[in-house]
Amino acid sequence: MKTIRIAVSGMNHGHKFARDALKINGVDLVAVAGNNELAMQRAKELNVPLYTNYKDLIHECDLDGVDYYSAESFTQRSR
């Protein structure tokens, strides 16, 4: 079975998914993106690199997918 390489952008809302991804066989959490102290702490907890610019993450990491979480995306859906 091929390992799926993912990243998570948004460590406020995406943190739980990132933690859960570490427990899934066949999923490799490659990196996370965020731009605050909390994101830095959570990247250390998850033991993955932190990117402060999601575009750099996309261009520099060999990924199969990115899960994107932001307060704005949740606000847009609730309208």
Beta strands, then each sheet from edge to edge (+ up, - down):
strand 1: 4-9
strand 2: 27-33
strand 3: 50-51
strand 4: 65-68
sheet 1: 3+ 2+ 1+ 4+
end
